[in-house]
Amino acid sequence: MDFFQLLTYPFVQRAILAGVISAGLLAILGVFVHVRRMAFFSEGIAHASLAGVAIGILLNQEPLLWAAIWSAAFASAVYILEKKTHLSPDSLIGILFTSSLAFGVLLINLKPGYQPDLISFLFGNILTVRAADLTVIAVAAVLIGAFLLWQFRSYLLLSLNKEMAHVAGLRTELLSFLLYLVLAIAVTLGIKVLGIVLVGALIIIPTATAKLFAGSVRSLLIQSIIFAELAVLIGIALSLTWNLPTGSLIILTGTTLFLASLGVKNVIKA
């Protein structure tokens, strides 16, 4: 079927919109993840959400809703334990996300038979995004994106110097906790597009690519969004053309952009 003819189908249009919206949101979060060195946290949330997906499947309810609830609980647990224990954040995340992952696998085995929904959540299937899914993704992305841009300077100061942020009158603990929750919800929304296995990559790779050229945090933000959108749009186009998994092609496109940018950067430096 002709590529441009495919673009006239509603399910393809929903997929493109969902991808573009998710890419923009995850790219914005990617900047904060990079500055605060939270890459492992974002990966941990994605994998921990499997337990929430499993609960939704067992209860015959919306798995994405339960994934969001579980991810928010995971983020809250990490934040609280960071304050209550002397363990490093990486250790806490490693313990909690592997435990959640194991719990999710255990729950899935309680439901007999093949679970096609589970495969979709593990590896993503952007072409199955429903109108209701798109509405939820769009509304949540607008609210989260608006909050992050509104508090951009506050989070930047908090990331660079927590003591100075406290002296400046910022509610540092509340802001940190809200960032954990926002990241948890955003990662969960991205699961519908890319799946549990791949969603973390769209947070990390575009920002890593943008960092090669960005001279300021503002340019890092703008370039991260551009690279994320390019990865999604090119990945979807290749997927429709070659009939290959969309999520995988989005991430591989992002990786290709990173490697190409790295090559350009080295040529410029030479």
C-alpha positions as CSV (number, residue, x, y, z in Angstrom):
1,M,0.0,0.0,0.0
2,D,1.2,3.5,-0.8
3,F,2.8,5.3,2.2
4,F,0.8,8.5,1.7
5,Q,-2.4,6.5,1.4
6,L,-1.6,5.0,4.8
7,L,-1.5,8.5,6.3
8,T,-5.2,8.9,5.6
9,Y,-6.1,6.1,8.0
10,P,-7.2,7.3,11.5
11,F,-5.2,4.7,13.3
12,V,-2.0,6.0,11.6
13,Q,-2.9,9.6,12.4
14,R,-3.5,8.7,16.0
15,A,-0.2,6.9,16.1
16,I,1.7,9.9,14.7
17,L,0.0,12.3,17.1
18,A,0.6,10.1,20.1
19,G,4.3,9.7,19.1
20,V,4.8,13.4,18.6
21,I,3.2,14.3,21.9
22,S,5.0,11.6,23.9
23,A,8.3,12.5,22.3
24,G,8.0,16.2,23.3
25,L,7.1,15.4,26.8
26,L,9.8,12.7,27.3
27,A,12.4,15.0,25.7
28,I,11.6,17.8,28.2
29,L,11.9,15.3,31.1
30,G,15.1,14.0,29.5
31,V,16.8,17.4,30.2
32,F,16.0,17.1,33.9
33,V,16.9,13.5,34.0
34,H,20.3,14.4,32.5
35,V,21.0,17.3,34.7
36,R,19.9,15.4,37.9
37,R,21.6,12.2,36.7
38,M,18.3,10.2,37.0
39,A,18.7,7.9,33.9
40,F,18.6,4.8,36.0
41,F,15.5,6.0,37.9
42,S,13.6,6.5,34.6
43,E,14.6,3.0,33.5
44,G,13.6,1.6,36.9
45,I,10.1,3.1,36.7
46,A,9.5,1.7,33.2
47,H,10.5,-1.9,34.3
48,A,8.7,-1.6,37.7
49,S,5.4,-0.7,35.9
50,L,5.2,-4.3,34.6
51,A,3.6,-5.2,38.0
52,G,0.9,-2.5,37.5
53,V,0.2,-3.9,34.0
54,A,-0.1,-7.4,35.3
55,I,-2.5,-6.2,38.0
56,G,-4.7,-4.6,35.3
57,I,-4.7,-7.7,33.2
58,L,-5.6,-9.9,36.1
59,L,-8.5,-7.7,37.1
60,N,-9.6,-7.2,33.5
61,Q,-9.2,-3.5,34.0
62,E,-7.2,-0.8,32.1
63,P,-3.5,-1.9,32.5
64,L,-2.2,1.5,31.8
65,L,-4.1,3.0,34.7
66,W,-2.7,0.4,37.1
67,A,0.8,0.9,35.6
68,A,0.5,4.6,36.4
69,I,-0.7,3.9,40.0
70,W,2.1,1.4,40.5
71,S,4.7,3.7,39.0
72,A,3.6,6.5,41.2
73,A,3.9,4.3,44.3
74,F,7.3,3.1,43.1
75,A,8.5,6.7,42.7
76,S,7.1,7.6,46.2
77,A,8.8,4.6,47.8
78,V,12.2,5.5,46.3
79,Y,11.8,9.1,47.4
80,I,10.8,8.1,51.0
81,L,13.5,5.5,51.4
82,E,16.2,7.9,50.1
83,K,15.3,10.1,53.1
84,K,14.9,7.3,55.6
85,T,18.0,5.1,54.8
86,H,21.6,5.6,54.1
87,L,21.5,3.5,50.9
88,S,22.4,5.1,47.6
89,P,19.5,6.0,45.2
90,D,20.9,3.5,42.6
91,S,20.8,0.7,45.2
92,L,17.2,1.5,46.2
93,I,16.1,1.7,42.6
94,G,17.8,-1.5,41.8
95,I,16.1,-3.3,44.7
96,L,12.7,-1.9,44.1
97,F,12.5,-2.2,40.3
98,T,13.8,-5.8,40.2
99,S,11.4,-6.7,43.0
100,S,8.5,-5.1,41.1
101,L,9.6,-6.8,37.9
102,A,9.7,-10.2,39.6
103,F,6.3,-9.5,41.2
104,G,4.8,-8.6,37.8
105,V,6.2,-11.8,36.2
106,L,4.7,-13.8,39.1
107,L,1.3,-12.2,38.7
108,I,1.2,-12.7,34.9
109,N,1.8,-16.4,35.5
110,L,-1.4,-16.5,37.5
111,K,-3.5,-15.8,34.4
112,P,-3.5,-18.8,32.1
113,G,-3.1,-18.6,28.3
114,Y,-1.3,-16.3,25.9
115,Q,-1.4,-12.6,26.8
116,P,-1.3,-10.5,23.7
117,D,-1.8,-7.3,25.8
118,L,1.3,-8.1,27.7
119,I,3.5,-8.3,24.6
120,S,2.0,-4.9,23.5
121,F,2.9,-3.3,26.8
122,L,6.4,-4.9,26.8
123,F,7.4,-3.8,23.4
124,G,4.8,-1.1,22.5
125,N,2.4,-0.9,19.6
126,I,1.8,2.7,18.7
127,L,-0.5,1.7,15.8
128,T,-3.1,0.4,18.3
129,V,-3.5,3.7,20.1
130,R,-7.2,4.4,20.5
131,A,-8.9,7.8,20.5
132,A,-9.4,7.5,24.3
133,D,-5.7,6.7,24.7
134,L,-4.7,9.7,22.6
135,T,-6.9,12.0,24.7
136,V,-5.4,10.8,27.9
137,I,-1.8,11.2,26.5
138,A,-2.5,14.6,25.2
139,V,-4.2,16.0,28.3
140,A,-1.5,14.6,30.6
141,A,1.3,15.8,28.4
142,V,-0.1,19.3,28.3
143,L,-0.5,19.4,32.1
144,I,2.9,17.9,32.8
145,G,4.7,19.9,30.2
146,A,3.1,23.2,31.4
147,F,4.1,22.4,35.0
148,L,7.7,21.6,34.0
149,L,8.1,24.7,31.9
150,W,6.5,26.8,34.6
151,Q,9.0,25.5,37.2
152,F,11.9,25.2,34.7
153,R,14.1,27.8,36.5
154,S,13.3,26.3,39.9
155,Y,14.2,22.8,38.8
156,L,17.3,24.0,37.1
157,L,18.5,25.8,40.3
158,L,17.5,22.8,42.4
159,S,19.5,20.5,40.1
160,L,22.6,22.6,40.1
161,N,22.7,23.6,43.8
162,K,20.1,22.3,46.3
163,E,21.4,24.5,49.1
164,M,21.2,27.7,47.0
165,A,17.6,26.7,45.9
166,H,16.6,26.3,49.6
167,V,18.1,29.7,50.4
168,A,16.2,31.2,47.5
169,G,13.0,30.1,49.2
170,L,12.2,27.1,47.0
171,R,10.3,24.2,48.5
172,T,13.1,21.8,47.5
173,E,11.6,18.6,49.0
174,L,8.2,19.2,47.5
175,L,9.7,20.0,44.1
176,S,11.9,16.9,44.1
177,F,8.9,14.7,45.1
178,L,6.7,16.2,42.4
179,L,9.5,15.6,39.8
180,Y,9.6,11.9,40.8
181,L,5.8,11.6,40.4
182,V,5.7,13.5,37.1
183,L,8.5,11.3,35.7
184,A,6.6,8.2,36.8
185,I,3.4,9.2,35.0
186,A,5.2,10.4,31.9
187,V,7.1,7.2,31.5
188,T,3.8,5.2,32.0
189,L,2.2,7.2,29.2
190,G,5.2,6.5,26.9
191,I,4.7,2.7,27.5
192,K,1.7,2.8,25.1
193,V,4.0,4.1,22.4
194,L,7.3,2.4,23.0
195,G,6.7,-0.3,25.6
196,I,8.3,-1.0,28.9
197,V,11.5,-2.2,27.4
198,L,12.2,0.8,25.2
199,V,10.5,3.9,26.7
200,G,13.5,4.9,28.8
201,A,15.6,5.2,25.7
202,L,13.5,8.1,24.4
203,I,14.2,10.0,27.5
204,I,18.0,9.4,27.4
205,I,19.1,9.3,23.7
206,P,17.7,12.6,22.4
207,T,19.1,14.6,25.3
208,A,22.5,12.8,24.9
209,T,22.4,13.8,21.2
210,A,21.5,17.4,22.0
211,K,24.3,17.7,24.6
212,L,26.8,17.3,21.8
213,F,25.9,20.7,20.4
214,A,24.0,22.6,23.1
215,G,25.7,25.5,24.6
216,S,23.1,26.3,27.2
217,V,20.3,24.5,29.1
218,R,17.7,26.3,26.9
219,S,19.3,25.1,23.7
220,L,19.6,21.6,25.3
221,L,15.9,21.6,25.8
222,I,15.0,22.8,22.3
223,Q,17.4,20.4,20.6
224,S,16.3,17.5,22.7
225,I,12.7,18.0,21.6
226,I,13.9,18.3,17.9
227,F,15.9,15.0,18.1
228,A,13.1,13.2,19.9
229,E,10.5,14.3,17.3
230,L,12.8,13.3,14.4
231,A,13.4,9.9,15.9
232,V,9.6,9.3,16.3
233,L,8.6,10.6,12.9
234,I,11.3,8.9,11.0
235,G,10.8,5.7,13.0
236,I,7.1,5.6,12.3
237,A,7.7,6.3,8.5
238,L,10.2,3.4,8.3
239,S,7.8,1.2,10.2
240,L,4.9,1.9,7.9
241,T,7.2,1.5,4.8
242,W,8.9,-1.8,5.8
243,N,6.2,-3.2,8.1
244,L,8.6,-3.6,11.0
245,P,8.1,-2.9,14.8
246,T,7.6,0.8,15.3
247,G,9.1,1.1,18.8
248,S,12.3,-0.6,17.8
249,L,12.7,1.6,14.7
250,I,12.1,4.8,16.7
251,I,14.9,3.9,19.2
252,L,17.2,2.7,16.4
253,T,16.6,5.9,14.5
254,G,17.4,7.9,17.7
255,T,20.6,5.9,18.1
256,T,21.5,6.5,14.4
257,L,21.0,10.3,14.9
258,F,23.2,10.2,18.0
259,L,26.0,8.3,16.2
260,A,25.7,10.6,13.2
261,S,25.8,13.7,15.4
262,L,28.8,12.3,17.2
263,G,30.6,11.9,13.9
264,V,29.7,15.5,12.9
265,K,30.9,16.7,16.3
266,N,34.3,15.0,15.9
267,V,34.7,16.4,12.3
268,I,34.0,19.9,13.6
269,K,36.5,19.5,16.5
270,A,39.1,18.2,14.1
